[in-house]
Amino acid sequence: MSANPDEYREVSDRPESASTEAGQVDVDCLIVGAGPAGLTTAVYLSRFHRRVVVADGGQSRASLIPLSHNYPGFPPGISGKDLLDRLREQAQSYGAAIEAGRVERLLKNSTGFVAQLNGRTLSARRVVLATGIVDTLPQMDRPYDGIAQSIIRLCAICDGYEVNGDNVAVYGEAQCAIDHGLFLRNFTDRVTVLAEGDSEACEEAIAAARRAGIRLINDRVENIEVSEGKVLVKVCNGEAFCFDIVYPSLGSQYRSELAVQLGAEVGEEGALRVDDHQCTSIDGLYAVGDVVDSLKQISVATGQAAVCATAVHNSLKVRLWDRARDERTARETA
């Protein structure tokens, strides 16, 4: 697909590191977050010969995936860690710099942005936030052990196919948990909804659950634990249940603080609002992946990254190809 030439605004034969307004600009783009969305953005921008730094906070949600079977191109499946390793290697092969650490502060100035990364100042013409979300997990010992064993699961869209008749529970706010339970009925006839606290669902939702054969447990959950490949749940009246899989449906928190501090618009739950090019309401600040309001899927995040990276590239001065410069860059990154 070709880029829209109308999006090019200025032509320059100078390296993009030379600022016209306020001294040196370190990079064309700072990408905050090294999950699939951030790393795919880095791959594209580096292949556009843009100078990129990726701040890797080490908290990619994708790293929790034991084995994904729904990401296109990997019929045997691929773990989240392996996918991230491949994307990281690919981005670095084109010259992207990936730095472990988190951005503590982000400010806007006349040439773009200034970030505090690992205690130092880094200036960038554009910033892409790929900071994702943090799932709210049940109060239990070692929930990540359950995730690693695929018995505590976070996304039925990703792995519902693998449920295949298992005994499954959804734990969360009653209305939301019933909605998730109805979705899971496509994959098993053994679905239980464990309502969190005193939450209640509307009569229509309760009736739909009963018609679908979903068991409703309204007693407060007292304890959840992982034992010998199963999830054991005890409720306040002393009754205990054993499930093959539990899906927490307890919500999540958007990591949108850096953008919010700049005044970026967010939705009711904190997701960043973006336009068709993934640009936030702050000029030059883009967002991709789970931190925006969209379907939480890796393939969606990488698609957004492609759109975003192209828009970022087109928003910068045209970079005229220079043989000596590019040969020198190739030697430096080899």
C-alpha positions as CSV (number, residue, x, y, z in Angstrom):
1,M,0.0,0.0,0.0
2,S,1.4,3.4,-0.9
3,A,1.6,6.4,1.4
4,N,-0.4,9.5,0.7
5,P,2.1,12.1,-0.8
6,D,-0.2,14.9,0.4
7,E,0.8,14.1,3.9
8,Y,4.4,15.3,3.3
9,R,4.8,18.8,4.4
10,E,8.4,19.8,4.2
11,V,11.6,18.7,2.4
12,S,15.0,18.7,4.0
13,D,18.3,17.3,3.0
14,R,19.6,17.7,6.5
15,P,19.7,14.8,9.0
16,E,16.6,14.8,11.2
17,S,18.8,15.2,14.3
18,A,19.3,18.9,13.4
19,S,16.6,21.0,15.1
20,T,15.7,24.3,13.6
21,E,14.4,25.7,16.8
22,A,16.0,24.5,20.0
23,G,19.3,22.7,19.6
24,Q,19.8,19.0,19.0
25,V,16.9,16.5,18.9
26,D,18.1,13.1,19.8
27,V,15.7,10.9,17.9
28,D,12.9,11.1,15.4
29,C,10.6,9.0,17.5
30,L,10.6,7.7,21.1
31,I,8.4,4.6,21.5
32,V,7.3,4.0,25.1
33,G,6.6,0.3,25.5
34,A,8.1,-2.9,24.0
35,G,5.2,-5.1,23.4
36,P,4.0,-6.2,20.0
37,A,2.6,-2.8,19.2
38,G,5.7,-0.8,20.2
39,L,8.1,-3.2,18.6
40,T,6.2,-3.3,15.3
41,T,6.1,0.5,15.3
42,A,9.9,0.4,15.7
43,V,10.3,-2.1,12.9
44,Y,8.4,0.1,10.5
45,L,10.0,3.4,11.5
46,S,13.5,1.9,11.4
47,R,12.8,0.6,7.9
48,F,11.8,4.1,7.0
49,H,15.3,5.1,8.1
50,R,14.0,7.0,11.1
51,R,16.1,7.0,14.3
52,V,14.1,5.3,17.0
53,V,14.5,4.6,20.7
54,V,12.2,2.1,22.4
55,A,11.8,2.4,26.2
56,D,11.2,-1.2,27.4
57,G,9.6,-1.2,30.8
58,G,9.6,-5.0,30.9
59,Q,5.9,-5.3,31.6
60,S,4.4,-6.3,28.2
61,R,1.2,-8.1,28.7
62,A,2.1,-10.4,25.8
63,S,5.0,-11.8,27.8
64,L,2.4,-13.6,30.0
65,I,1.1,-15.7,27.1
66,P,2.2,-19.4,27.5
67,L,1.3,-20.3,24.0
68,S,-0.8,-18.4,21.5
69,H,-2.5,-20.4,18.7
70,N,-4.5,-17.5,17.1
71,Y,-1.7,-15.2,16.0
72,P,-1.5,-15.5,12.2
73,G,1.5,-17.3,10.7
74,F,2.3,-19.7,13.6
75,P,0.2,-22.8,13.1
76,P,1.9,-24.7,16.0
77,G,1.5,-21.7,18.2
78,I,4.0,-19.3,19.7
79,S,4.7,-18.1,23.2
80,G,4.5,-14.4,24.0
81,K,8.1,-14.4,25.0
82,D,9.2,-15.9,21.7
83,L,7.1,-13.5,19.7
84,L,8.6,-10.5,21.6
85,D,12.1,-11.9,21.1
86,R,11.6,-12.2,17.3
87,L,10.1,-8.7,17.1
88,R,13.0,-7.2,19.2
89,E,15.6,-8.9,17.0
90,Q,13.8,-7.6,13.9
91,A,13.6,-4.0,15.1
92,Q,17.3,-4.0,16.2
93,S,18.4,-5.5,12.9
94,Y,17.2,-2.3,11.2
95,G,18.8,0.0,13.7
96,A,16.2,0.6,16.4
97,A,17.7,1.1,19.9
98,I,15.9,-0.7,22.7
99,E,16.6,0.4,26.2
100,A,15.4,-1.2,29.4
101,G,13.8,1.3,31.6
102,R,10.7,3.4,32.0
103,V,9.9,7.0,31.1
104,E,9.3,8.9,34.3
105,R,8.2,12.1,32.7
106,L,7.1,13.5,29.3
107,L,7.0,17.2,28.4
108,K,6.1,18.9,25.1
109,N,8.2,21.7,23.6
110,S,8.6,23.6,20.4
111,T,10.5,20.8,18.6
112,G,8.5,17.8,19.9
113,F,8.9,16.2,23.3
114,V,11.4,15.8,26.1
115,A,11.4,12.6,28.2
116,Q,13.1,11.5,31.3
117,L,14.3,8.0,30.7
118,N,16.5,6.2,33.3
119,G,17.4,9.6,34.8
120,R,18.5,11.3,31.6
121,T,16.9,13.7,29.2
122,L,15.9,12.4,25.8
123,S,14.4,14.6,23.1
124,A,12.2,13.3,20.3
125,R,10.2,14.9,17.5
126,R,7.4,12.3,17.9
127,V,6.3,10.0,20.7
128,V,4.3,6.8,20.4
129,L,2.8,5.4,23.5
130,A,2.5,1.6,23.5
131,T,2.1,1.3,27.2
132,G,-0.8,-1.2,27.3
133,I,-3.0,-2.1,30.3
134,V,-2.6,-3.8,33.6
135,D,-5.2,-6.6,34.3
136,T,-6.8,-6.7,37.7
137,L,-6.2,-10.3,39.0
138,P,-8.0,-12.2,41.8
139,Q,-6.7,-11.9,45.4
140,M,-4.7,-15.2,45.5
141,D,-1.3,-16.5,46.0
142,R,0.9,-16.6,42.9
143,P,-1.7,-15.8,40.2
144,Y,1.0,-15.6,37.5
145,D,1.8,-19.3,38.2
146,G,-1.8,-20.0,37.1
147,I,-1.4,-17.9,34.0
148,A,1.8,-19.7,33.1
149,Q,-0.1,-23.0,33.4
150,S,-3.0,-21.8,31.3
151,I,-5.5,-22.4,34.0
152,I,-5.9,-18.7,34.9
153,R,-6.7,-17.1,31.6
154,L,-7.1,-13.5,30.6
155,C,-8.6,-13.6,27.1
156,A,-11.3,-15.9,25.8
157,I,-11.1,-14.4,22.3
158,C,-7.4,-15.6,22.2
159,D,-7.9,-19.1,23.6
160,G,-11.6,-19.9,23.8
161,Y,-11.0,-22.5,21.1
162,E,-8.7,-24.5,23.4
163,V,-11.3,-24.6,26.1
164,N,-13.0,-27.4,24.2
165,G,-15.5,-28.7,26.8
166,D,-13.5,-27.9,29.9
167,N,-15.1,-27.0,33.2
168,V,-14.7,-23.2,33.2
169,A,-15.6,-20.4,35.6
170,V,-15.7,-16.6,35.1
171,Y,-15.1,-14.5,38.2
172,G,-16.0,-10.9,38.2
173,E,-18.7,-8.3,38.4
174,A,-22.0,-10.2,37.8
175,Q,-23.2,-8.5,34.6
176,C,-19.8,-8.6,32.9
177,A,-19.1,-12.1,34.1
178,I,-22.4,-13.4,32.6
179,D,-21.5,-11.7,29.3
180,H,-18.1,-13.5,29.3
181,G,-19.8,-16.7,30.3
182,L,-22.2,-16.5,27.4
183,F,-19.3,-16.0,25.1
184,L,-17.6,-19.1,26.5
185,R,-20.7,-21.2,26.0
186,N,-19.5,-21.4,22.4
187,F,-16.6,-23.6,23.5
188,T,-18.0,-25.6,26.4
189,D,-21.2,-26.7,28.1
190,R,-19.7,-26.3,31.6
191,V,-19.7,-22.7,32.5
192,T,-20.0,-21.2,36.0
193,V,-20.3,-17.5,36.9
194,L,-18.8,-16.5,40.2
195,A,-20.1,-13.0,41.1
196,E,-17.6,-10.8,42.7
197,G,-18.7,-9.3,46.1
198,D,-22.3,-8.1,46.1
199,S,-22.5,-7.3,42.4
200,E,-25.8,-8.1,40.7
201,A,-26.9,-8.6,37.1
202,C,-30.1,-7.5,35.5
203,E,-32.9,-10.0,35.3
204,E,-32.5,-10.2,31.5
205,A,-28.9,-11.3,31.8
206,I,-29.7,-13.8,34.5
207,A,-32.5,-15.3,32.4
208,A,-30.1,-15.5,29.4
209,A,-27.5,-17.3,31.5
210,R,-30.0,-19.8,32.8
211,R,-31.3,-20.5,29.2
212,A,-27.7,-21.2,28.2
213,G,-27.2,-23.6,31.1
214,I,-24.7,-21.4,33.0
215,R,-24.5,-22.0,36.7
216,L,-24.6,-18.9,38.8
217,I,-22.9,-18.8,42.2
218,N,-23.8,-15.7,44.2
219,D,-21.9,-16.4,47.4
220,R,-18.8,-14.3,48.0
221,V,-15.6,-15.9,46.9
222,E,-13.4,-16.5,50.0
223,N,-10.4,-18.2,48.5
224,I,-8.9,-19.1,45.1
225,E,-5.8,-21.3,44.7
226,V,-4.0,-23.3,42.1
227,S,-3.3,-26.9,42.9
228,E,-2.2,-29.8,40.8
229,G,-3.2,-28.2,37.5
230,K,-6.7,-27.2,38.7
231,V,-8.2,-24.0,40.2
232,L,-9.9,-24.5,43.6
233,V,-12.5,-21.9,44.7
234,K,-14.1,-21.7,48.1
235,V,-17.1,-19.5,48.8
236,C,-18.2,-18.0,52.1
237,N,-20.8,-20.7,52.9
238,G,-18.0,-23.3,52.9
239,E,-18.9,-24.8,49.5
240,A,-15.8,-25.6,47.3
241,F,-15.5,-25.9,43.6
242,C,-12.8,-27.3,41.3
243,F,-12.4,-25.9,37.8
244,D,-10.1,-26.6,34.9
245,I,-9.9,-22.9,34.0
246,V,-10.9,-19.6,35.6
247,Y,-11.2,-16.4,33.6
248,P,-10.9,-13.3,35.9
249,S,-13.2,-10.6,34.6
250,L,-12.2,-7.9,37.1
251,G,-11.3,-5.1,34.7
252,S,-8.0,-3.4,34.0
253,Q,-6.1,-0.1,34.2
254,Y,-4.9,1.8,31.2
255,R,-1.3,3.0,31.4
256,S,-2.2,6.3,29.9
257,E,-0.7,8.6,32.7
258,L,2.1,10.1,30.5
259,A,-0.5,11.3,28.0
260,V,-3.0,12.4,30.6
261,Q,-0.4,14.6,32.2
262,L,0.0,16.4,28.8
263,G,-3.8,16.9,28.6
264,A,-4.6,14.1,26.1
265,E,-8.2,13.1,25.8
266,V,-9.2,9.8,27.3
267,G,-12.5,7.8,27.4
268,E,-14.5,7.1,30.5
269,E,-12.2,4.2,31.6
270,G,-8.9,5.9,30.7
271,A,-8.3,4.6,27.2
272,L,-6.5,7.2,25.0
273,R,-8.7,8.6,22.2
274,V,-6.9,8.6,18.8
275,D,-7.8,9.5,15.2
276,D,-7.6,7.3,12.1
277,H,-3.8,7.7,12.1
278,Q,-3.5,6.7,15.8
279,C,-2.7,10.3,16.8
280,T,-4.0,11.5,20.2
281,S,-5.4,14.9,20.8
282,I,-1.8,16.1,21.5
283,D,-0.1,17.0,18.2
284,G,2.8,14.6,17.6
285,L,1.8,12.1,20.4
286,Y,0.5,8.8,19.1
287,A,-0.8,5.7,20.8
288,V,-1.2,2.1,19.7
289,G,-2.2,-1.3,21.2
290,D,-4.1,-1.9,24.4
291,V,-3.8,1.6,25.7
292,V,-6.3,2.8,23.2
293,D,-10.0,1.7,23.1
294,S,-9.9,-1.3,20.7
295,L,-10.1,-5.0,20.6
296,K,-7.3,-6.3,22.8
297,Q,-5.6,-8.6,20.3
298,I,-2.0,-8.7,19.1
299,S,-3.0,-8.6,15.5
300,V,-5.0,-5.5,16.1
301,A,-2.1,-3.9,17.9
302,T,0.3,-4.6,15.1
303,G,-2.1,-3.3,12.5
304,Q,-2.4,-0.1,14.5
305,A,1.4,0.1,14.7
306,A,1.7,-0.1,10.9
307,V,-0.8,2.8,10.5
308,C,0.9,4.8,13.2
309,A,4.4,4.4,12.0
310,T,3.5,5.4,8.5
311,A,1.7,8.5,9.8
312,V,4.7,9.4,12.0
313,H,7.1,9.0,9.1
314,N,4.9,11.2,6.8
315,S,4.5,13.9,9.5
316,L,8.3,14.4,9.6
317,K,10.4,16.3,7.1
318,V,11.1,14.2,4.0
319,R,14.3,12.4,4.4
320,L,16.3,12.7,1.2
321,W,18.4,9.6,0.6
322,D,22.2,10.1,0.8
323,R,24.5,7.3,-0.3
324,A,27.4,8.1,2.0
325,R,25.2,8.7,5.0
326,D,23.2,5.5,4.6
327,E,26.3,3.4,3.9
328,R,27.8,4.8,7.1
329,T,24.7,4.1,9.0
330,A,24.6,0.6,7.7
331,R,28.1,0.0,8.9
332,E,27.4,1.4,12.3
333,T,24.3,-0.8,12.8
334,A,25.8,-4.0,11.3
